[in-house]
Each structure stands twice: as C-alpha cells, then as structure tokens.
Amino acid sequence: MKKLTFFIMLEKGFEVLKAVYRKYPDIIDTVVCSRDKNIVKDYYNEIKSFCRQKKIPFCDRLSKPDVRTKYAITISWRWMIRDKNCRLIILHDSILPKYRGFNPLVTALIKGDKEVGVTAIYAAEGYDCGDIIASSKSKITYPMKIQEAIRITIRNYSALTLKIVGYLSRGIEPSAAKQKESLATYSLWRDEEDYFIDWSNKAGDIRRFIDAVGFPYKGAAVAAAGRAYRVLQAEEVKDLQIENRTPGKVIMVQGSKPVVVCGQGLLKINEIIDESTGRTALPLKNFRTRFKGCAGLKTL
C-alpha cells in the first residue's frame, strides 16, 4: 500500500486522522502539525499524543519536514507546501468555488448560509482555485454555534477524506474538474479587530456573529470604559420604538442581563466575560454602559 503524508491542524484534522487510522492504518507515512495561537483549543497536543500512541511519525511544521510520499493531504492548513515531487490534495471547508481563502466556515455562518460543506481540490498556484475532486455538503439551521458547525463539517471531512484515501490506496488518482471562475467568491483573513461587534447591524446578524466566533475561537469582543470584554451568548428580544436610537447603548436590564440597542432590534447579553480576567462581567457595574468597537484599545 502506498503511503500518504498528512498536514493537519485543529479538531477537524484530529478527527480525520483517527478516521483514516481506523480504516487505513498502514497508509499514514507522516503527520505534520502546527500550533494555532488564535484558537483557544488547537488540538496540537492531542494530535501529537495520538501519533505517539499509534507509532505514527510526527513532525512540527517549524522543523520543515521533507515529504517522501507521492501524495499529501492537508486539513485546516494555512501555509504553502512547495514540493514538486508531491501531488497535494487540499480539503477546504467551503463549497468551492464559494469562499476561497480564510475562515470560510465562520464567514458562511455570519452570512446565514443554509448549507455548509467541504471540498477536496488539487493544489494550484492561486489559493483554493485548483481542480475539484469532490465535495461533501450538509444543510444547517439557525441558531448555529461554530462548535456545532465544526462537528457537522467534521463528518463531511471524514467522509470525503476516506473516499479519496480509498482511491489512493488502490493506486487510483482521483479525477477532478475545473472550477467555474464566474461563481468564485473570497473570504478574507481575520484578525483581532474582526472579533469586535458592530452594533449598527441588525440584532439577528449580531447574534449569528457572536455564535460564529465563539469557542474554539476567542469570542465576539466589545469595549466599555476602556476595557475589553467577550460576549459569549446573546439572544434577540422584541424591539422598542426608540426615538434617539444609539447602537451599543444598554437600554434596560432583564434580571442581571443587559439589553443592548442595535441598528435594528435589541439584543440581550446572557454571557459576557472580562477579557483580562476571564470572569463574568454580569451584573454590569454601571447601567449606563455604552459598548463600542476596538477604538481606544491598544490590544486585546
């Protein structure tokens, strides 16, 4: 049986690795992994430990390992792999050619897409524009937290990877078709500023945003009185006729939960923590709180 190299990260990579090992234990040549400081739990240690237990060769990305196999598969990988002797298969968590680029699943949830999925492509010069081998899709409904969406896409990842590995284990190179450029869209990289809530948006859109950047990501951010906070859970409440609507201001408190004015609608914050301490910020110290963006904060 011909061997494969796996470049994997995060929970998706870990779960796929286990699925492949269960069915094709002898096909894994080497696992290459990297840490991700932007994720609360990046599964680096779990992947490394699994490889140690199963006696699978493991390499950190920074060690710049040589690829010895004819094919390699990448999952949640963000770096270029330049090896002319290796045919690279990339698994991307969007239904290509939609959402080429970065954080496509987060973007799909923020936009309220009713379907998510994973696409396998051959590597090409432009990112995520290679020929499509196959896709695996799932319908979703809202509210939908990113953690649940990841679990759904993991099933897509596993099914798709096992299908491809099945071909390669028999010495068959999977066929592929070119992407339709006219349908291509892109998803930009995200940094700390992109975690901040824009209160001028609709309450429903803001809730989707909060759910989309929650665990294993750091959580939607707000600033108040020069301090940074993370909003972990919120829900829409019935709007009121506000004559001087000012997005970001607390209009009332229900129980100990502040209700915040949005560009359209109201949002009740059910869980919010202080960024510096990790402790709950409820109840608020001041009723007259105005939640802002990142202006005035040097760092999170």
Secondary structure as the mmCIF struct_conf table of DSSP 4:
data_model
#
loop_
_struct_conf.conf_type_id
_struct_conf.id
_struct_conf.beg_label_comp_id
_struct_conf.beg_label_asym_id
_struct_conf.beg_label_seq_id
_struct_conf.end_label_comp_id
_struct_conf.end_label_asym_id
_struct_conf.end_label_seq_id
STRN STRN1 LEU A 4 ILE A 8
HELX_RH_AL_P HELX_RH_AL_P1 LEU A 10 LYS A 23
HELX_RH_3T_P HELX_RH_3T_P1 PRO A 25 ILE A 27
STRN STRN2 ILE A 28 CYS A 33
TURN_TY1_P TURN_TY1_P1 LYS A 37 ASN A 38
BEND BEND1 ILE A 39 VAL A 40
HELX_RH_AL_P HELX_RH_AL_P2 TYR A 44 LYS A 54
TURN_TY1_P TURN_TY1_P2 LYS A 55 LYS A 55
STRN STRN3 PHE A 58 ASP A 60
HELX_RH_3T_P HELX_RH_3T_P2 ARG A 61 SER A 63
HELX_LH_PP_P HELX_LH_PP_P1 PRO A 65 VAL A 67
BEND BEND2 THR A 69 LYS A 70
STRN STRN4 TYR A 71 ILE A 75
BEND BEND3 SER A 76 SER A 76
BEND BEND4 TRP A 79 TRP A 79
TURN_TY1_P TURN_TY1_P3 LYS A 84 ASN A 85
BEND BEND5 CYS A 86 CYS A 86
STRN STRN5 ARG A 87 HIS A 92
BEND BEND6 ASP A 93 SER A 94
TURN_TY1_P TURN_TY1_P4 LEU A 96 TYR A 99
STRN STRN6 ARG A 100 GLY A 101
BEND BEND7 PHE A 102 PHE A 102
HELX_RH_AL_P HELX_RH_AL_P3 PRO A 104 LYS A 111
TURN_TY1_P TURN_TY1_P5 GLY A 112 GLY A 112
BEND BEND8 LYS A 114 LYS A 114
STRN STRN7 GLU A 115 TYR A 122
BEND BEND9 GLU A 125 GLY A 126
TURN_TY1_P TURN_TY1_P6 TYR A 127 ASP A 128
BEND BEND10 GLY A 130 GLY A 130
HELX_LH_PP_P HELX_LH_PP_P2 ASP A 131 ASP A 131
STRN STRN8 ILE A 132 LYS A 139
BEND BEND11 TYR A 142 PRO A 143
HELX_RH_AL_P HELX_RH_AL_P4 ILE A 146 SER A 169
TURN_TY1_P TURN_TY1_P7 ARG A 170 GLY A 171
HELX_LH_PP_P HELX_LH_PP_P3 GLU A 173 SER A 175
STRN STRN9 ALA A 177 ALA A 177
HELX_RH_3T_P HELX_RH_3T_P3 GLU A 181 LEU A 183
STRN STRN10 TYR A 186 SER A 187
HELX_RH_3T_P HELX_RH_3T_P4 GLU A 192 TYR A 195
STRN STRN11 PHE A 196 PHE A 196
TURN_TY1_P TURN_TY1_P8 TRP A 199 SER A 200
BEND BEND12 ASN A 201 ASN A 201
STRN STRN12 LYS A 202 LYS A 202
HELX_RH_AL_P HELX_RH_AL_P5 ALA A 203 ALA A 212
TURN_TY1_P TURN_TY1_P9 VAL A 213 VAL A 213
TURN_TY1_P TURN_TY1_P10 PHE A 215 PRO A 216
BEND BEND13 TYR A 217 TYR A 217
STRN STRN13 ALA A 220 ALA A 224
TURN_TY1_P TURN_TY1_P11 ALA A 225 GLY A 226
STRN STRN14 ARG A 227 VAL A 237
TURN_TY1_P TURN_TY1_P12 GLU A 243 ASN A 244
TURN_TY1_P TURN_TY1_P13 PRO A 247 GLY A 248
STRN STRN15 LYS A 249 LYS A 249
STRN STRN16 VAL A 250 GLN A 254
TURN_TY1_P TURN_TY1_P14 GLY A 255 SER A 256
STRN STRN17 LYS A 257 VAL A 261
BEND BEND14 GLY A 263 GLY A 263
STRN STRN18 GLN A 264 GLN A 264
BEND BEND15 GLY A 265 GLY A 265
STRN STRN19 LEU A 266 ASP A 274
TURN_TY1_P TURN_TY1_P15 GLU A 275 THR A 277
STRN STRN20 THR A 280 THR A 280
BEND BEND16 PRO A 283 PRO A 283
BEND BEND17 LYS A 285 LYS A 285
BEND BEND18 PHE A 287 ARG A 288
STRN STRN21 ARG A 290 ARG A 290
STRN STRN22 LYS A 292 LYS A 292
BEND BEND19 CYS A 294 CYS A 294
TURN_TY1_P TURN_TY1_P16 ALA A 295 GLY A 296
BEND BEND20 LYS A 298 LYS A 298
#
